[in-house]
Amino acid sequence: MNFTNSPYERMMKEIPPYKKSAPQKAPEGSPCAGCPYWQGITCVFCYRKHLKKQC
């Protein structure tokens, strides 16, 4: 059912396709290398473990 004669109405009803980006890995040599929780920044939990190792 269309409410207007606009050609864009059909396009606005469409569900956009979901595009999942490829997972990125932490740079080699960083404290987060190999961490499965890395999302582009160092998480606080892993950073605390890294600080405890240095002290």
mmCIF entry with sequence, helices, sheets and N, C-alpha, C, O atoms, coordinates in Angstrom:
data_MODEL
# 
_entry.id   MODEL 
# 
_entity.id                         1 
_entity.type                       polymer 
_entity.pdbx_number_of_molecules   1 
# 
_entity_poly.entity_id                      1 
_entity_poly.type                           'polypeptide(L)' 
_entity_poly.nstd_linkage                   no 
_entity_poly.nstd_monomer                   no 
_entity_poly.pdbx_seq_one_letter_code       MNFTNSPYERMMKEIPPYKKSAPQKAPEGSPCAGCPYWQGITCVFCYRKHLKKQC 
_entity_poly.pdbx_seq_one_letter_code_can   MNFTNSPYERMMKEIPPYKKSAPQKAPEGSPCAGCPYWQGITCVFCYRKHLKKQC 
_entity_poly.pdbx_strand_id                 A 
# 
loop_
_entity_poly_seq.entity_id 
_entity_poly_seq.num 
_entity_poly_seq.mon_id 
_entity_poly_seq.hetero 
1 1  MET n 
1 2  ASN n 
1 3  PHE n 
1 4  THR n 
1 5  ASN n 
1 6  SER n 
1 7  PRO n 
1 8  TYR n 
1 9  GLU n 
1 10 ARG n 
1 11 MET n 
1 12 MET n 
1 13 LYS n 
1 14 GLU n 
1 15 ILE n 
1 16 PRO n 
1 17 PRO n 
1 18 TYR n 
1 19 LYS n 
1 20 LYS n 
1 21 SER n 
1 22 ALA n 
1 23 PRO n 
1 24 GLN n 
1 25 LYS n 
1 26 ALA n 
1 27 PRO n 
1 28 GLU n 
1 29 GLY n 
1 30 SER n 
1 31 PRO n 
1 32 CYS n 
1 33 ALA n 
1 34 GLY n 
1 35 CYS n 
1 36 PRO n 
1 37 TYR n 
1 38 TRP n 
1 39 GLN n 
1 40 GLY n 
1 41 ILE n 
1 42 THR n 
1 43 CYS n 
1 44 VAL n 
1 45 PHE n 
1 46 CYS n 
1 47 TYR n 
1 48 ARG n 
1 49 LYS n 
1 50 HIS n 
1 51 LEU n 
1 52 LYS n 
1 53 LYS n 
1 54 GLN n 
1 55 CYS n 
# 
_struct_asym.id          A 
_struct_asym.entity_id   1 
# 
loop_
_struct_conf.conf_type_id 
_struct_conf.id 
_struct_conf.pdbx_PDB_helix_id 
_struct_conf.beg_label_comp_id 
_struct_conf.beg_label_asym_id 
_struct_conf.beg_label_seq_id 
_struct_conf.pdbx_beg_PDB_ins_code 
_struct_conf.end_label_comp_id 
_struct_conf.end_label_asym_id 
_struct_conf.end_label_seq_id 
_struct_conf.pdbx_end_PDB_ins_code 
_struct_conf.beg_auth_comp_id 
_struct_conf.beg_auth_asym_id 
_struct_conf.beg_auth_seq_id 
_struct_conf.end_auth_comp_id 
_struct_conf.end_auth_asym_id 
_struct_conf.end_auth_seq_id 
_struct_conf.pdbx_PDB_helix_class 
_struct_conf.details 
_struct_conf.pdbx_PDB_helix_length 
HELX_P HELX_P1 AA1 TYR A 8  ? LYS A 13 ? TYR A 8  LYS A 13 1 ? 6  
HELX_P HELX_P2 AA2 VAL A 44 ? GLN A 54 ? VAL A 44 GLN A 54 1 ? 11 
# 
_struct_conf_type.id          HELX_P 
_struct_conf_type.criteria    ? 
_struct_conf_type.reference   ? 
# 
loop_
_atom_site.group_PDB 
_atom_site.id 
_atom_site.type_symbol 
_atom_site.label_atom_id 
_atom_site.label_alt_id 
_atom_site.label_comp_id 
_atom_site.label_asym_id 
_atom_site.label_entity_id 
_atom_site.label_seq_id 
_atom_site.pdbx_PDB_ins_code 
_atom_site.Cartn_x 
_atom_site.Cartn_y 
_atom_site.Cartn_z 
_atom_site.occupancy 
_atom_site.B_iso_or_equiv 
_atom_site.pdbx_formal_charge 
_atom_site.auth_seq_id 
_atom_site.auth_comp_id 
_atom_site.auth_asym_id 
_atom_site.auth_atom_id 
_atom_site.pdbx_PDB_model_num 
ATOM 1   N N  . MET A 1 1  ? 0.841  -1.171  0.000  1.00 0.00 ? 1  MET A N  1 
ATOM 2   C CA . MET A 1 1  ? 0.000  0.000   0.000  1.00 0.00 ? 1  MET A CA 1 
ATOM 3   C C  . MET A 1 1  ? 0.890  1.240   0.000  1.00 0.00 ? 1  MET A C  1 
ATOM 4   O O  . MET A 1 1  ? 1.772  1.380   0.847  1.00 0.00 ? 1  MET A O  1 
ATOM 5   N N  . ASN A 1 2  ? 0.662  2.099   -0.916 1.00 0.00 ? 2  ASN A N  1 
ATOM 6   C CA . ASN A 1 2  ? 1.411  3.349   -1.000 1.00 0.00 ? 2  ASN A CA 1 
ATOM 7   C C  . ASN A 1 2  ? 0.535  4.499   -0.528 1.00 0.00 ? 2  ASN A C  1 
ATOM 8   O O  . ASN A 1 2  ? -0.666 4.541   -0.796 1.00 0.00 ? 2  ASN A O  1 
ATOM 9   N N  . PHE A 1 3  ? 1.156  5.419   0.172  1.00 0.00 ? 3  PHE A N  1 
ATOM 10  C CA . PHE A 1 3  ? 0.424  6.580   0.664  1.00 0.00 ? 3  PHE A CA 1 
ATOM 11  C C  . PHE A 1 3  ? 0.583  7.788   -0.251 1.00 0.00 ? 3  PHE A C  1 
ATOM 12  O O  . PHE A 1 3  ? -0.235 8.707   -0.212 1.00 0.00 ? 3  PHE A O  1 
ATOM 13  N N  . THR A 1 4  ? 1.621  7.793   -1.069 1.00 0.00 ? 4  THR A N  1 
ATOM 14  C CA . THR A 1 4  ? 1.872  8.900   -1.996 1.00 0.00 ? 4  THR A CA 1 
ATOM 15  C C  . THR A 1 4  ? 2.217  8.342   -3.371 1.00 0.00 ? 4  THR A C  1 
ATOM 16  O O  . THR A 1 4  ? 2.317  7.129   -3.550 1.00 0.00 ? 4  THR A O  1 
ATOM 17  N N  . ASN A 1 5  ? 2.393  9.211   -4.315 1.00 0.00 ? 5  ASN A N  1 
ATOM 18  C CA . ASN A 1 5  ? 2.804  8.825   -5.658 1.00 0.00 ? 5  ASN A CA 1 
ATOM 19  C C  . ASN A 1 5  ? 4.310  8.989   -5.846 1.00 0.00 ? 5  ASN A C  1 
ATOM 20  O O  . ASN A 1 5  ? 4.805  8.962   -6.973 1.00 0.00 ? 5  ASN A O  1 
ATOM 21  N N  . SER A 1 6  ? 5.021  9.155   -4.768 1.00 0.00 ? 6  SER A N  1 
ATOM 22  C CA . SER A 1 6  ? 6.457  9.372   -4.843 1.00 0.00 ? 6  SER A CA 1 
ATOM 23  C C  . SER A 1 6  ? 7.177  8.096   -5.300 1.00 0.00 ? 6  SER A C  1 
ATOM 24  O O  . SER A 1 6  ? 6.886  7.007   -4.804 1.00 0.00 ? 6  SER A O  1 
ATOM 25  N N  . PRO A 1 7  ? 8.114  8.229   -6.243 1.00 0.00 ? 7  PRO A N  1 
ATOM 26  C CA . PRO A 1 7  ? 8.875  7.047   -6.665 1.00 0.00 ? 7  PRO A CA 1 
ATOM 27  C C  . PRO A 1 7  ? 9.839  6.556   -5.572 1.00 0.00 ? 7  PRO A C  1 
ATOM 28  O O  . PRO A 1 7  ? 10.351 5.441   -5.668 1.00 0.00 ? 7  PRO A O  1 
ATOM 29  N N  . TYR A 1 8  ? 10.088 7.355   -4.555 1.00 0.00 ? 8  TYR A N  1 
ATOM 30  C CA . TYR A 1 8  ? 11.015 6.988   -3.486 1.00 0.00 ? 8  TYR A CA 1 
ATOM 31  C C  . TYR A 1 8  ? 10.339 6.182   -2.377 1.00 0.00 ? 8  TYR A C  1 
ATOM 32  O O  . TYR A 1 8  ? 11.023 5.596   -1.538 1.00 0.00 ? 8  TYR A O  1 
ATOM 33  N N  . GLU A 1 9  ? 9.043  6.145   -2.364 1.00 0.00 ? 9  GLU A N  1 
ATOM 34  C CA . GLU A 1 9  ? 8.331  5.453   -1.294 1.00 0.00 ? 9  GLU A CA 1 
ATOM 35  C C  . GLU A 1 9  ? 8.647  3.955   -1.284 1.00 0.00 ? 9  GLU A C  1 
ATOM 36  O O  . GLU A 1 9  ? 8.849  3.379   -0.215 1.00 0.00 ? 9  GLU A O  1 
ATOM 37  N N  . ARG A 1 10 ? 8.692  3.328   -2.437 1.00 0.00 ? 10 ARG A N  1 
ATOM 38  C CA . ARG A 1 10 ? 9.017  1.905   -2.519 1.00 0.00 ? 10 ARG A CA 1 
ATOM 39  C C  . ARG A 1 10 ? 10.442 1.657   -2.016 1.00 0.00 ? 10 ARG A C  1 
ATOM 40  O O  . ARG A 1 10 ? 10.696 0.673   -1.321 1.00 0.00 ? 10 ARG A O  1 
ATOM 41  N N  . MET A 1 11 ? 11.366 2.549   -2.368 1.00 0.00 ? 11 MET A N  1 
ATOM 42  C CA . MET A 1 11 ? 12.753 2.410   -1.936 1.00 0.00 ? 11 MET A CA 1 
ATOM 43  C C  . MET A 1 11 ? 12.863 2.553   -0.414 1.00 0.00 ? 11 MET A C  1 
ATOM 44  O O  . MET A 1 11 ? 13.661 1.860   0.216  1.00 0.00 ? 11 MET A O  1 
ATOM 45  N N  . MET A 1 12 ? 12.069 3.445   0.172  1.00 0.00 ? 12 MET A N  1 
ATOM 46  C CA . MET A 1 12 ? 12.141 3.656   1.619  1.00 0.00 ? 12 MET A CA 1 
ATOM 47  C C  . MET A 1 12 ? 11.577 2.466   2.391  1.00 0.00 ? 12 MET A C  1 
ATOM 48  O O  . MET A 1 12 ? 11.914 2.296   3.563  1.00 0.00 ? 12 MET A O  1 
ATOM 49  N N  . LYS A 1 13 ? 10.742 1.647   1.785  1.00 0.00 ? 13 LYS A N  1 
ATOM 50  C CA . LYS A 1 13 ? 10.180 0.477   2.444  1.00 0.00 ? 13 LYS A CA 1 
ATOM 51  C C  . LYS A 1 13 ? 11.127 -0.717  2.439  1.00 0.00 ? 13 LYS A C  1 
ATOM 52  O O  . LYS A 1 13 ? 10.943 -1.653  3.216  1.00 0.00 ? 13 LYS A O  1 
ATOM 53  N N  . GLU A 1 14 ? 12.123 -0.696  1.586  1.00 0.00 ? 14 GLU A N  1 
ATOM 54  C CA . GLU A 1 14 ? 13.045 -1.817  1.477  1.00 0.00 ? 14 GLU A CA 1 
ATOM 55  C C  . GLU A 1 14 ? 13.942 -1.909  2.714  1.00 0.00 ? 14 GLU A C  1 
ATOM 56  O O  . GLU A 1 14 ? 14.325 -0.899  3.306  1.00 0.00 ? 14 GLU A O  1 
ATOM 57  N N  . ILE A 1 15 ? 14.262 -3.142  3.082  1.00 0.00 ? 15 ILE A N  1 
ATOM 58  C CA . ILE A 1 15 ? 15.176 -3.379  4.197  1.00 0.00 ? 15 ILE A CA 1 
ATOM 59  C C  . ILE A 1 15 ? 16.596 -3.307  3.639  1.00 0.00 ? 15 ILE A C  1 
ATOM 60  O O  . ILE A 1 15 ? 16.918 -4.019  2.689  1.00 0.00 ? 15 ILE A O  1 
ATOM 61  N N  . PRO A 1 16 ? 17.448 -2.458  4.216  1.00 0.00 ? 16 PRO A N  1 
ATOM 62  C CA . PRO A 1 16 ? 18.813 -2.343  3.691  1.00 0.00 ? 16 PRO A CA 1 
ATOM 63  C C  . PRO A 1 16 ? 19.602 -3.631  3.913  1.00 0.00 ? 16 PRO A C  1 
ATOM 64  O O  . PRO A 1 16 ? 19.423 -4.301  4.930  1.00 0.00 ? 16 PRO A O  1 
ATOM 65  N N  . PRO A 1 17 ? 20.468 -3.978  2.970  1.00 0.00 ? 17 PRO A N  1 
ATOM 66  C CA . PRO A 1 17 ? 21.264 -5.199  3.144  1.00 0.00 ? 17 PRO A CA 1 
ATOM 67  C C  . PRO A 1 17 ? 22.290 -5.013  4.260  1.00 0.00 ? 17 PRO A C  1 
ATOM 68  O O  . PRO A 1 17 ? 22.893 -3.949  4.403  1.00 0.00 ? 17 PRO A O  1 
ATOM 69  N N  . TYR A 1 18 ? 22.470 -6.067  5.039  1.00 0.00 ? 18 TYR A N  1 
ATOM 70  C CA . TYR A 1 18 ? 23.427 -6.033  6.146  1.00 0.00 ? 18 TYR A CA 1 
ATOM 71  C C  . TYR A 1 18 ? 24.793 -6.427  5.612  1.00 0.00 ? 18 TYR A C  1 
ATOM 72  O O  . TYR A 1 18 ? 24.959 -7.511  5.052  1.00 0.00 ? 18 TYR A O  1 
ATOM 73  N N  . LYS A 1 19 ? 25.757 -5.557  5.783  1.00 0.00 ? 19 LYS A N  1 
ATOM 74  C CA . LYS A 1 19 ? 27.120 -5.829  5.334  1.00 0.00 ? 19 LYS A CA 1 
ATOM 75  C C  . LYS A 1 19 ? 28.020 -5.882  6.556  1.00 0.00 ? 19 LYS A C  1 
ATOM 76  O O  . LYS A 1 19 ? 28.209 -4.883  7.250  1.00 0.00 ? 19 LYS A O  1 
ATOM 77  N N  . LYS A 1 20 ? 28.570 -7.057  6.809  1.00 0.00 ? 20 LYS A N  1 
ATOM 78  C CA . LYS A 1 20 ? 29.464 -7.215  7.942  1.00 0.00 ? 20 LYS A CA 1 
ATOM 79  C C  . LYS A 1 20 ? 30.887 -6.992  7.464  1.00 0.00 ? 20 LYS A C  1 
ATOM 80  O O  . LYS A 1 20 ? 31.333 -7.615  6.500  1.00 0.00 ? 20 LYS A O  1 
ATOM 81  N N  . SER A 1 21 ? 31.593 -6.106  8.138  1.00 0.00 ? 21 SER A N  1 
ATOM 82  C CA . SER A 1 21 ? 32.970 -5.832  7.759  1.00 0.00 ? 21 SER A CA 1 
ATOM 83  C C  . SER A 1 21 ? 33.885 -6.948  8.266  1.00 0.00 ? 21 SER A C  1 
ATOM 84  O O  . SER A 1 21 ? 33.574 -7.640  9.235  1.00 0.00 ? 21 SER A O  1 
ATOM 85  N N  . ALA A 1 22 ? 34.987 -7.095  7.602  1.00 0.00 ? 22 ALA A N  1 
ATOM 86  C CA . ALA A 1 22 ? 35.949 -8.120  7.989  1.00 0.00 ? 22 ALA A CA 1 
ATOM 87  C C  . ALA A 1 22 ? 36.584 -7.745  9.334  1.00 0.00 ? 22 ALA A C  1 
ATOM 88  O O  . ALA A 1 22 ? 36.905 -6.577  9.554  1.00 0.00 ? 22 ALA A O  1 
ATOM 89  N N  . PRO A 1 23 ? 36.765 -8.705  10.225 1.00 0.00 ? 23 PRO A N  1 
ATOM 90  C CA . PRO A 1 23 ? 37.371 -8.386  11.523 1.00 0.00 ? 23 PRO A CA 1 
ATOM 91  C C  . PRO A 1 23 ? 38.828 -7.958  11.361 1.00 0.00 ? 23 PRO A C  1 
ATOM 92  O O  . PRO A 1 23 ? 39.589 -8.566  10.607 1.00 0.00 ? 23 PRO A O  1 
ATOM 93  N N  . GLN A 1 24 ? 39.195 -6.911  12.074 1.00 0.00 ? 24 GLN A N  1 
ATOM 94  C CA . GLN A 1 24 ? 40.563 -6.426  12.022 1.00 0.00 ? 24 GLN A CA 1 
ATOM 95  C C  . GLN A 1 24 ? 41.314 -6.971  13.227 1.00 0.00 ? 24 GLN A C  1 
ATOM 96  O O  . GLN A 1 24 ? 40.737 -7.192  14.291 1.00 0.00 ? 24 GLN A O  1 
ATOM 97  N N  . LYS A 1 25 ? 42.599 -7.181  13.042 1.00 0.00 ? 25 LYS A N  1 
ATOM 98  C CA . LYS A 1 25 ? 43.429 -7.689  14.134 1.00 0.00 ? 25 LYS A CA 1 
ATOM 99  C C  . LYS A 1 25 ? 44.289 -6.564  14.683 1.00 0.00 ? 25 LYS A C  1 
ATOM 100 O O  . LYS A 1 25 ? 44.581 -5.586  13.994 1.00 0.00 ? 25 LYS A O  1 
ATOM 101 N N  . ALA A 1 26 ? 44.684 -6.721  15.926 1.00 0.00 ? 26 ALA A N  1 
ATOM 102 C CA . ALA A 1 26 ? 45.553 -5.742  16.568 1.00 0.00 ? 26 ALA A CA 1 
ATOM 103 C C  . ALA A 1 26 ? 46.932 -5.783  15.912 1.00 0.00 ? 26 ALA A C  1 
ATOM 104 O O  . ALA A 1 26 ? 47.362 -6.837  15.444 1.00 0.00 ? 26 ALA A O  1 
ATOM 105 N N  . PRO A 1 27 ? 47.630 -4.642  15.874 1.00 0.00 ? 27 PRO A N  1 
ATOM 106 C CA . PRO A 1 27 ? 48.962 -4.620  15.279 1.00 0.00 ? 27 PRO A CA 1 
ATOM 107 C C  . PRO A 1 27 ? 49.921 -5.546  16.016 1.00 0.00 ? 27 PRO A C  1 
ATOM 108 O O  . PRO A 1 27 ? 49.852 -5.672  17.238 1.00 0.00 ? 27 PRO A O  1 
ATOM 109 N N  . GLU A 1 28 ? 50.803 -6.184  15.283 1.00 0.00 ? 28 GLU A N  1 
ATOM 110 C CA . GLU A 1 28 ? 51.803 -7.064  15.890 1.00 0.00 ? 28 GLU A CA 1 
ATOM 111 C C  . GLU A 1 28 ? 52.730 -6.256  16.783 1.00 0.00 ? 28 GLU A C  1 
ATOM 112 O O  . GLU A 1 28 ? 53.109 -5.137  16.438 1.00 0.00 ? 28 GLU A O  1 
ATOM 113 N N  . GLY A 1 29 ? 53.088 -6.809  17.907 1.00 0.00 ? 29 GLY A N  1 
ATOM 114 C CA . GLY A 1 29 ? 53.975 -6.136  18.842 1.00 0.00 ? 29 GLY A CA 1 
ATOM 115 C C  . GLY A 1 29 ? 53.241 -5.293  19.870 1.00 0.00 ? 29 GLY A C  1 
ATOM 116 O O  . GLY A 1 29 ? 53.858 -4.822  20.826 1.00 0.00 ? 29 GLY A O  1 
ATOM 117 N N  . SER A 1 30 ? 51.953 -5.094  19.702 1.00 0.00 ? 30 SER A N  1 
ATOM 118 C CA . SER A 1 30 ? 51.186 -4.325  20.681 1.00 0.00 ? 30 SER A CA 1 
ATOM 119 C C  . SER A 1 30 ? 50.727 -5.265  21.792 1.00 0.00 ? 30 SER A C  1 
ATOM 120 O O  . SER A 1 30 ? 50.713 -6.479  21.591 1.00 0.00 ? 30 SER A O  1 
ATOM 121 N N  . PRO A 1 31 ? 50.352 -4.740  22.954 1.00 0.00 ? 31 PRO A N  1 
ATOM 122 C CA . PRO A 1 31 ? 49.886 -5.604  24.038 1.00 0.00 ? 31 PRO A CA 1 
ATOM 123 C C  . PRO A 1 31 ? 48.603 -6.350  23.670 1.00 0.00 ? 31 PRO A C  1 
ATOM 124 O O  . PRO A 1 31 ? 48.274 -7.359  24.293 1.00 0.00 ? 31 PRO A O  1 
ATOM 125 N N  . CYS A 1 32 ? 47.890 -5.868  22.681 1.00 0.00 ? 32 CYS A N  1 
ATOM 126 C CA . CYS A 1 32 ? 46.618 -6.481  22.302 1.00 0.00 ? 32 CYS A CA 1 
ATOM 127 C C  . CYS A 1 32 ? 46.749 -7.488  21.164 1.00 0.00 ? 32 CYS A C  1 
ATOM 128 O O  . CYS A 1 32 ? 45.739 -8.026  20.710 1.00 0.00 ? 32 CYS A O  1 
ATOM 129 N N  . ALA A 1 33 ? 47.946 -7.752  20.698 1.00 0.00 ? 33 ALA A N  1 
ATOM 130 C CA . ALA A 1 33 ? 48.132 -8.710  19.597 1.00 0.00 ? 33 ALA A CA 1 
ATOM 131 C C  . ALA A 1 33 ? 47.627 -10.079 20.042 1.00 0.00 ? 33 ALA A C  1 
ATOM 132 O O  . ALA A 1 33 ? 48.062 -10.603 21.068 1.00 0.00 ? 33 ALA A O  1 
ATOM 133 N N  . GLY A 1 34 ? 46.718 -10.650 19.275 1.00 0.00 ? 34 GLY A N  1 
ATOM 134 C CA . GLY A 1 34 ? 46.160 -11.951 19.590 1.00 0.00 ? 34 GLY A CA 1 
ATOM 135 C C  . GLY A 1 34 ? 44.946 -11.914 20.497 1.00 0.00 ? 34 GLY A C  1 
ATOM 136 O O  . GLY A 1 34 ? 44.376 -12.965 20.793 1.00 0.00 ? 34 GLY A O  1 
ATOM 137 N N  . CYS A 1 35 ? 44.536 -10.756 20.941 1.00 0.00 ? 35 CYS A N  1 
ATOM 138 C CA . CYS A 1 35 ? 43.382 -10.636 21.829 1.00 0.00 ? 35 CYS A CA 1 
ATOM 139 C C  . CYS A 1 35 ? 42.095 -10.793 21.011 1.00 0.00 ? 35 CYS A C  1 
ATOM 140 O O  . CYS A 1 35 ? 41.919 -10.087 20.017 1.00 0.00 ? 35 CYS A O  1 
ATOM 141 N N  . PRO A 1 36 ? 41.195 -11.699 21.404 1.00 0.00 ? 36 PRO A N  1 
ATOM 142 C CA . PRO A 1 36 ? 39.963 -11.875 20.643 1.00 0.00 ? 36 PRO A CA 1 
ATOM 143 C C  . PRO A 1 36 ? 38.954 -10.753 20.868 1.00 0.00 ? 36 PRO A C  1 
ATOM 144 O O  . PRO A 1 36 ? 37.977 -10.654 20.127 1.00 0.00 ? 36 PRO A O  1 
ATOM 145 N N  . TYR A 1 37 ? 39.167 -9.908  21.871 1.00 0.00 ? 37 TYR A N  1 
ATOM 146 C CA . TYR A 1 37 ? 38.231 -8.840  22.188 1.00 0.00 ? 37 TYR A CA 1 
ATOM 147 C C  . TYR A 1 37 ? 38.623 -7.499  21.583 1.00 0.00 ? 37 TYR A C  1 
ATOM 148 O O  . TYR A 1 37 ? 37.929 -6.507  21.807 1.00 0.00 ? 37 TYR A O  1 
ATOM 149 N N  . TRP A 1 38 ? 39.704 -7.437  20.829 1.00 0.00 ? 38 TRP A N  1 
ATOM 150 C CA . TRP A 1 38 ? 40.203 -6.169  20.296 1.00 0.00 ? 38 TRP A CA 1 
ATOM 151 C C  . TRP A 1 38 ? 39.239 -5.604  19.274 1.00 0.00 ? 38 TRP A C  1 
ATOM 152 O O  . TRP A 1 38 ? 38.854 -6.294  18.330 1.00 0.00 ? 38 TRP A O  1 
ATOM 153 N N  . GLN A 1 39 ? 38.843 -4.342  19.456 1.00 0.00 ? 39 GLN A N  1 
ATOM 154 C CA . GLN A 1 39 ? 37.901 -3.677  18.555 1.00 0.00 ? 39 GLN A CA 1 
ATOM 155 C C  . GLN A 1 39 ? 38.464 -2.362  18.026 1.00 0.00 ? 39 GLN A C  1 
ATOM 156 O O  . GLN A 1 39 ? 37.692 -1.445  17.745 1.00 0.00 ? 39 GLN A O  1 
ATOM 157 N N  . GLY A 1 40 ? 39.752 -2.242  17.885 1.00 0.00 ? 40 GLY A N  1 
ATOM 158 C CA . GLY A 1 40 ? 40.349 -1.020  17.366 1.00 0.00 ? 40 GLY A CA 1 
ATOM 159 C C  . GLY A 1 40 ? 40.993 -0.171  18.439 1.00 0.00 ? 40 GLY A C  1 
ATOM 160 O O  . GLY A 1 40 ? 41.777 0.728   18.134 1.00 0.00 ? 40 GLY A O  1 
ATOM 161 N N  . ILE A 1 41 ? 40.672 -0.446  19.695 1.00 0.00 ? 41 ILE A N  1 
ATOM 162 C CA . ILE A 1 41 ? 41.272 0.277   20.811 1.00 0.00 ? 41 ILE A CA 1 
ATOM 163 C C  . ILE A 1 41 ? 41.624 -0.730  21.903 1.00 0.00 ? 41 ILE A C  1 
ATOM 164 O O  . ILE A 1 41 ? 41.091 -1.839  21.924 1.00 0.00 ? 41 ILE A O  1 
ATOM 165 N N  . THR A 1 42 ? 42.504 -0.349  22.790 1.00 0.00 ? 42 THR A N  1 
ATOM 166 C CA . THR A 1 42 ? 42.880 -1.214  23.904 1.00 0.00 ? 42 THR A CA 1 
ATOM 167 C C  . THR A 1 42 ? 41.762 -1.189  24.932 1.00 0.00 ? 42 THR A C  1 
ATOM 168 O O  . THR A 1 42 ? 41.327 -0.121  25.365 1.00 0.00 ? 42 THR A O  1 
ATOM 169 N N  . CYS A 1 43 ? 41.299 -2.374  25.322 1.00 0.00 ? 43 CYS A N  1 
ATOM 170 C CA . CYS A 1 43 ? 40.250 -2.424  26.343 1.00 0.00 ? 43 CYS A CA 1 
ATOM 171 C C  . CYS A 1 43 ? 40.888 -2.280  27.723 1.00 0.00 ? 43 CYS A C  1 
ATOM 172 O O  . CYS A 1 43 ? 42.063 -2.597  27.908 1.00 0.00 ? 43 CYS A O  1 
ATOM 173 N N  . VAL A 1 44 ? 40.120 -1.808  28.668 1.00 0.00 ? 44 VAL A N  1 
ATOM 174 C CA . VAL A 1 44 ? 40.636 -1.526  30.006 1.00 0.00 ? 44 VAL A CA 1 
ATOM 175 C C  . VAL A 1 44 ? 41.068 -2.813  30.702 1.00 0.00 ? 44 VAL A C  1 
ATOM 176 O O  . VAL A 1 44 ? 42.093 -2.824  31.383 1.00 0.00 ? 44 VAL A O  1 
ATOM 177 N N  . PHE A 1 45 ? 40.313 -3.888  30.547 1.00 0.00 ? 45 PHE A N  1 
ATOM 178 C CA . PHE A 1 45 ? 40.635 -5.139  31.229 1.00 0.00 ? 45 PHE A CA 1 
ATOM 179 C C  . PHE A 1 45 ? 42.012 -5.647  30.814 1.00 0.00 ? 45 PHE A C  1 
ATOM 180 O O  . PHE A 1 45 ? 42.828 -5.987  31.670 1.00 0.00 ? 45 PHE A O  1 
ATOM 181 N N  . CYS A 1 46 ? 42.277 -5.701  29.521 1.00 0.00 ? 46 CYS A N  1 
ATOM 182 C CA . CYS A 1 46 ? 43.567 -6.200  29.033 1.00 0.00 ? 46 CYS A CA 1 
ATOM 183 C C  . CYS A 1 46 ? 44.692 -5.227  29.385 1.00 0.00 ? 46 CYS A C  1 
ATOM 184 O O  . CYS A 1 46 ? 45.813 -5.653  29.661 1.00 0.00 ? 46 CYS A O  1 
ATOM 185 N N  . TYR A 1 47 ? 44.407 -3.949  29.379 1.00 0.00 ? 47 TYR A N  1 
ATOM 186 C CA . TYR A 1 47 ? 45.422 -2.951  29.687 1.00 0.00 ? 47 TYR A CA 1 
ATOM 187 C C  . TYR A 1 47 ? 45.858 -3.072  31.142 1.00 0.00 ? 47 TYR A C  1 
ATOM 188 O O  . TYR A 1 47 ? 47.034 -2.878  31.450 1.00 0.00 ? 47 TYR A O  1 
ATOM 189 N N  . ARG A 1 48 ? 44.931 -3.387  32.038 1.00 0.00 ? 48 ARG A N  1 
ATOM 190 C CA . ARG A 1 48 ? 45.275 -3.572  33.452 1.00 0.00 ? 48 ARG A CA 1 
ATOM 191 C C  . ARG A 1 48 ? 46.200 -4.764  33.625 1.00 0.00 ? 48 ARG A C  1 
ATOM 192 O O  . ARG A 1 48 ? 47.161 -4.697  34.392 1.00 0.00 ? 48 ARG A O  1 
ATOM 193 N N  . LYS A 1 49 ? 45.919 -5.868  32.913 1.00 0.00 ? 49 LYS A N  1 
ATOM 194 C CA . LYS A 1 49 ? 46.789 -7.041  33.002 1.00 0.00 ? 49 LYS A CA 1 
ATOM 195 C C  . LYS A 1 49 ? 48.185 -6.704  32.494 1.00 0.00 ? 49 LYS A C  1 
ATOM 196 O O  . LYS A 1 49 ? 49.181 -7.159  33.055 1.00 0.00 ? 49 LYS A O  1 
ATOM 197 N N  . HIS A 1 50 ? 48.255 -5.911  31.435 1.00 0.00 ? 50 HIS A N  1 
ATOM 198 C CA . HIS A 1 50 ? 49.544 -5.523  30.879 1.00 0.00 ? 50 HIS A CA 1 
ATOM 199 C C  . HIS A 1 50 ? 50.323 -4.655  31.867 1.00 0.00 ? 50 HIS A C  1 
ATOM 200 O O  . HIS A 1 50 ? 51.538 -4.810  31.990 1.00 0.00 ? 50 HIS A O  1 
ATOM 201 N N  . LEU A 1 51 ? 49.660 -3.759  32.560 1.00 0.00 ? 51 LEU A N  1 
ATOM 202 C CA . LEU A 1 51 ? 50.335 -2.901  33.545 1.00 0.00 ? 51 LEU A CA 1 
ATOM 203 C C  . LEU A 1 51 ? 50.832 -3.725  34.725 1.00 0.00 ? 51 LEU A C  1 
ATOM 204 O O  . LEU A 1 51 ? 51.911 -3.449  35.250 1.00 0.00 ? 51 LEU A O  1 
ATOM 205 N N  . LYS A 1 52 ? 50.075 -4.725  35.152 1.00 0.00 ? 52 LYS A N  1 
ATOM 206 C CA . LYS A 1 52 ? 50.502 -5.546  36.283 1.00 0.00 ? 52 LYS A CA 1 
ATOM 207 C C  . LYS A 1 52 ? 51.765 -6.336  35.946 1.00 0.00 ? 52 LYS A C  1 
ATOM 208 O O  . LYS A 1 52 ? 52.595 -6.573  36.823 1.00 0.00 ? 52 LYS A O  1 
ATOM 209 N N  . LYS A 1 53 ? 51.919 -6.743  34.694 1.00 0.00 ? 53 LYS A N  1 
ATOM 210 C CA . LYS A 1 53 ? 53.107 -7.477  34.265 1.00 0.00 ? 53 LYS A CA 1 
ATOM 211 C C  . LYS A 1 53 ? 54.360 -6.605  34.322 1.00 0.00 ? 53 LYS A C  1 
ATOM 212 O O  . LYS A 1 53 ? 55.448 -7.098  34.617 1.00 0.00 ? 53 LYS A O  1 
ATOM 213 N N  . GLN A 1 54 ? 54.209 -5.316  34.041 1.00 0.00 ? 54 GLN A N  1 
ATOM 214 C CA . GLN A 1 54 ? 55.353 -4.398  34.027 1.00 0.00 ? 54 GLN A CA 1 
ATOM 215 C C  . GLN A 1 54 ? 55.818 -4.055  35.433 1.00 0.00 ? 54 GLN A C  1 
ATOM 216 O O  . GLN A 1 54 ? 57.009 -3.821  35.641 1.00 0.00 ? 54 GLN A O  1 
ATOM 217 N N  . CYS A 1 55 ? 54.911 -4.019  36.400 1.00 0.00 ? 55 CYS A N  1 
ATOM 218 C CA . CYS A 1 55 ? 55.260 -3.602  37.780 1.00 0.00 ? 55 CYS A CA 1 
ATOM 219 C C  . CYS A 1 55 ? 55.951 -4.688  38.539 1.00 0.00 ? 55 CYS A C  1 
ATOM 220 O O  . CYS A 1 55 ? 56.307 -4.498  39.702 1.00 0.00 ? 55 CYS A O  1 
# 
